[in-house]
Structure formats: structure tokens, C-alpha cells
């Protein structure tokens, strides 16, 4: 496995590989990331991982400076998972002096996470476009846990005619249902135990739907009822939306995206189910 710090170094190494799947990450990797690496390797023959904590997707009050980082550990993990290349640039390599460009993706970024974090998806779209251009991968792999991000990146690739297939893989969960996330490391032991309420709330909505409930408001109410059992859980939003436009639904259809964002102290967790 080769680790590259500059665009030129990565492109020189990538030239020897006819096909490549890429897994863009912000590091502090867990089994969810590693499952993407293994799938990229299996489907493309070679896998690259990008490790870059992207400052442009964090608001000034958010956790960029304290976002967990463990590069040496991450490199060991991705090598064991079969990665061939790693691109781990410094901020100055991605955003050199004089850099002054951002990509704005309309429509789907105005809701859910975008309503709470207004500049977030512009930063995501910009860095992903750069990484797909740098890596020249034929496929890029993302996790369903970040559902709105996946919608944004698919739109980005489609609207810019990027020659890269966006592959969305199922959420990987802990044994108790909590979606794996780098931010889980912020939780105290008590918060970690209570955070399973996200999975229980989504499961309640899924069960109501499977029992025949098609009113979206009833599913939202089922989620709120479960979340209310954990007073420490501060609810940012509960959504039952169209999976492509992210517009809120009145009547549920197959494939509807049920999602939520919940805070435990300063730690903000997201999760979702596709019905």
C-alpha cells in the first residue's frame, strides 16, 4: 500500500492502476469505512482511500479542531482491508494559497442537515468533486448513514457529468443498533447507552409502516414518542421524505427516507432507514 500526500504523487501512483474504486473519508475509521474499502477492492480490483478532515464543511462553531484524528491507526486498518493507495493531504494541498471556489448544489441541500448546517453541503460537494477529479476513480463508495450526503453527491456527479459511479452501501451498525460513526467517540458511556434510542425510534416507524400505516405524520409521531422516553436526547429534526428530492411526504411510498438528527450534549448523531 502506498500513502501519498500530494496530488502529483497520487496521480503518479494511480497511473499504474487501470481501474480504481475510491472511499472518501475524514479518517478515524471504523468498520463501516472498512466495509466500503473491501467492497471497492472486490468490485474494482484496486481501492484507494482518501483521508482528509475537510475544513470547508464545518461552520465556525462546529467541531473541526476537535474532530478525532488517528492517521497511523487508520493506515494500518485500510492496509489490512486491502487498500492499494491512500491520499492523505494537508489542508494546504487541497486549498492552496489563492484558492477561491465553492460548488453549490441547489434544492436537496436546503432541507434536513442543510437547514441546520447551511454551508455544510457546499463544502462537501466541493471537496468530493476535487477528490473524484484527483483520484480519477471509476466508482466512489459512500455509506447510507449519511443519506442526504449521498443524495447530494449523486446529484453532483450527475449534473457535472462526472465519469464516476456513486455506490451507496448499507449502514453498518453496532450490535445494539447504533449506526457506526466517528463522532460516537465523543459520547460518554452513559450517552453511548442512551444513543440507541435513535435506532429504536426508527425501528418503531418501520414497524408501524410494515403494519400498514401510510400516513407520514403518524410515522413521525411514532419516532417522537420513542425519543421522548430519553429526555437527554435533543431532537433537531424528524423526517419522512422522498428519497430523491428530500421533500416531506404526506403519504408514505416504498423507498421513503425516514431520518432524524439528535443531540446528546454537544454531540450530534444522525441515522436513517429506507422503508
HUTA-V224333 format. One record per residue. RES is the residue in three letters. SS is DSSP state (alpha for helix, beta for strand, coil for the rest). PHI is phi in radians with two decimals (* if undefined). Layout:
<<RES | SS | PHI> <RES | SS | PHI>>
//
This chain:
<<UNK | coil | *> <UNK | beta | -1.94> <UNK | beta | -1.87> <UNK | beta | -2.07> <UNK | coil | -1.85> <UNK | coil | -2.14> <UNK | alpha | -1.08> <UNK | alpha | -1.07> <UNK | alpha | -1.12> <UNK | alpha | -1.14> <UNK | alpha | -1.09> <UNK | alpha | -1.13> <UNK | alpha | -1.25> <UNK | alpha | -1.17> <UNK | coil | -1.04> <UNK | coil | -1.44> <UNK | coil | -1.96> <UNK | coil | -1.21> <UNK | coil | -2.35> <UNK | coil | -2.65> <UNK | beta | -1.86> <UNK | beta | -2.10> <UNK | beta | -2.09> <UNK | beta | -1.33> <UNK | beta | -2.44> <UNK | coil | -1.86> <UNK | coil | 1.41> <UNK | coil | 0.86> <UNK | coil | -1.32> <UNK | coil | -2.34> <UNK | alpha | -1.07> <UNK | alpha | -1.04> <UNK | alpha | -1.09> <UNK | alpha | -1.14> <UNK | alpha | -1.12> <UNK | alpha | -1.20> <UNK | alpha | -1.08> <UNK | alpha | -1.11> <UNK | alpha | -1.20> <UNK | alpha | -1.04> <UNK | alpha | -1.11> <UNK | alpha | -1.17> <UNK | alpha | -1.53> <UNK | alpha | -1.96> <UNK | coil | 1.57> <UNK | coil | -2.50> <UNK | beta | -2.27> <UNK | beta | -2.04> <UNK | beta | -2.16> <UNK | beta | -1.79> <UNK | beta | -2.18> <UNK | coil | -2.73> <UNK | coil | -1.42> <UNK | coil | -1.50> <UNK | alpha | -1.18> <UNK | alpha | -1.31> <UNK | alpha | -1.75> <UNK | coil | -1.87> <UNK | coil | -1.33> <UNK | coil | -0.98> <UNK | coil | -1.56> <UNK | coil | -1.57> <UNK | coil | -1.73> <UNK | coil | -1.00> <UNK | coil | -1.18> <UNK | coil | -1.83> <UNK | coil | -1.02> <UNK | coil | -1.13> <UNK | coil | -2.32> <UNK | coil | -2.76> <UNK | alpha | -1.08> <UNK | alpha | -1.05> <UNK | alpha | -1.12> <UNK | alpha | -1.06> <UNK | alpha | -1.12> <UNK | alpha | -1.10> <UNK | alpha | -1.16> <UNK | alpha | -1.27> <UNK | alpha | -1.13> <UNK | alpha | -1.13> <UNK | alpha | -1.42> <UNK | coil | 1.87> <UNK | coil | -1.14> <UNK | coil | -1.71> <UNK | beta | -2.36> <UNK | beta | -2.24> <UNK | beta | -1.95> <UNK | coil | -2.23> <UNK | coil | -1.40> <UNK | coil | -1.40> <UNK | alpha | -1.02> <UNK | alpha | -1.17> <UNK | alpha | -1.34> <UNK | alpha | -1.42> <UNK | coil | -2.25> <UNK | coil | -1.20> <UNK | coil | -0.96> <UNK | coil | 1.63> <UNK | coil | -1.12> <UNK | coil | -2.75> <UNK | coil | -2.58> <UNK | coil | -2.40> <UNK | coil | -1.80> <UNK | coil | -1.88> <UNK | coil | -1.82> <UNK | coil | -1.43> <UNK | coil | 1.30> <UNK | coil | -1.23> <UNK | coil | -1.59> <UNK | coil | -1.54> <UNK | coil | -1.98> <UNK | coil | 0.89> <UNK | alpha | -1.03> <UNK | alpha | -1.12> <UNK | alpha | -1.24> <UNK | alpha | -1.52> <UNK | coil | -2.20> <UNK | coil | -1.03> <UNK | coil | -1.67> <UNK | alpha | -1.03> <UNK | alpha | -1.32> <UNK | alpha | -1.12> <UNK | alpha | -1.14> <UNK | alpha | -1.10> <UNK | alpha | -1.06> <UNK | alpha | -1.13> <UNK | alpha | -1.23> <UNK | alpha | -1.17> <UNK | alpha | -1.04> <UNK | alpha | -1.11> <UNK | alpha | -1.17> <UNK | alpha | -1.18> <UNK | alpha | -1.22> <UNK | alpha | -1.14> <UNK | alpha | -1.43> <UNK | coil | 0.90> <UNK | coil | -1.39> <UNK | coil | -1.43> <UNK | beta | -2.44> <UNK | beta | -2.18> <UNK | beta | -1.97> <UNK | beta | -2.35> <UNK | beta | -1.65> <UNK | coil | -1.12> <UNK | coil | -0.95> <UNK | coil | -1.62> <UNK | alpha | -1.06> <UNK | alpha | -1.16> <UNK | alpha | -1.00> <UNK | alpha | -1.11> <UNK | alpha | -1.08> <UNK | alpha | -1.10> <UNK | alpha | -1.23> <UNK | alpha | -1.08> <UNK | alpha | -1.14> <UNK | alpha | -0.98> <UNK | alpha | -1.13> <UNK | alpha | -1.20> <UNK | alpha | -1.25> <UNK | coil | -1.67> <UNK | coil | 0.96> <UNK | coil | -1.27> <UNK | coil | -1.44> <UNK | coil | -2.45> <UNK | beta | -1.40> <UNK | beta | -1.63> <UNK | beta | -1.91> <UNK | beta | -1.83> <UNK | beta | -1.92> <UNK | coil | -1.03> <UNK | coil | -1.09> <UNK | coil | -1.72> <UNK | beta | -2.12> <UNK | coil | -1.22> <UNK | coil | -1.04> <UNK | coil | -1.61> <UNK | coil | 1.75> <UNK | coil | -1.09> <UNK | beta | -1.12> <UNK | coil | -1.15> <UNK | coil | -2.73> <UNK | alpha | -1.07> <UNK | alpha | -1.30> <UNK | alpha | -1.06> <UNK | alpha | -1.12> <UNK | alpha | -1.31> <UNK | coil | -1.32> <UNK | coil | -1.24> <UNK | alpha | -0.96> <UNK | alpha | -1.21> <UNK | alpha | -1.14> <UNK | alpha | -1.04> <UNK | alpha | -1.16> <UNK | alpha | -1.30> <UNK | coil | -1.15> <UNK | coil | -1.12> <UNK | alpha | -1.08> <UNK | alpha | -1.07> <UNK | alpha | -1.15> <UNK | alpha | -1.13> <UNK | alpha | -1.18> <UNK | alpha | -1.10> <UNK | alpha | -1.11> <UNK | alpha | -1.12> <UNK | alpha | -1.15> <UNK | alpha | -1.07> <UNK | alpha | -1.12> <UNK | alpha | -1.09> <UNK | alpha | -1.15> <UNK | alpha | -1.17> <UNK | coil | -1.45> <UNK | coil | 1.99> <UNK | coil | -1.30> <UNK | coil | -2.02> <UNK | beta | -1.44> <UNK | alpha | -1.06> <UNK | alpha | -1.11> <UNK | alpha | -1.17> <UNK | alpha | -1.24> <UNK | alpha | -1.07> <UNK | alpha | -1.11> <UNK | alpha | -1.08> <UNK | alpha | -1.17> <UNK | alpha | -1.05> <UNK | alpha | -1.07> <UNK | alpha | -1.23> <UNK | alpha | -1.08> <UNK | coil | -1.13> <UNK | coil | -1.24> <UNK | coil | -2.11> <UNK | coil | -1.03> <UNK | coil | -1.23> <UNK | coil | -1.43> <UNK | beta | -1.57> <UNK | beta | -1.52> <UNK | beta | -1.48> <UNK | beta | -2.81> <UNK | beta | -2.28> <UNK | beta | -2.39> <UNK | beta | -2.25> <UNK | beta | -2.37> <UNK | coil | -1.13> <UNK | coil | -1.23> <UNK | coil | -1.78> <UNK | coil | -1.65> <UNK | coil | 1.17> <UNK | coil | -1.31> <UNK | beta | -1.12> <UNK | coil | -1.77> <UNK | coil | -1.65> <UNK | beta | -1.96> <UNK | coil | -1.42> <UNK | coil | -2.14> <UNK | coil | -1.01> <UNK | coil | 1.57> <UNK | coil | -1.01> <UNK | beta | -1.69> <UNK | beta | -1.81> <UNK | beta | -2.44> <UNK | beta | -2.74> <UNK | beta | -2.31> <UNK | beta | -2.40> <UNK | beta | -1.87> <UNK | beta | -2.10> <UNK | coil | 1.08> <UNK | coil | -1.44> <UNK | beta | -1.62> <UNK | beta | -1.94> <UNK | beta | -2.03> <UNK | beta | -2.18> <UNK | beta | -2.84> <UNK | beta | -2.84> <UNK | beta | -2.21> <UNK | beta | -1.73> <UNK | coil | -1.30>>
//
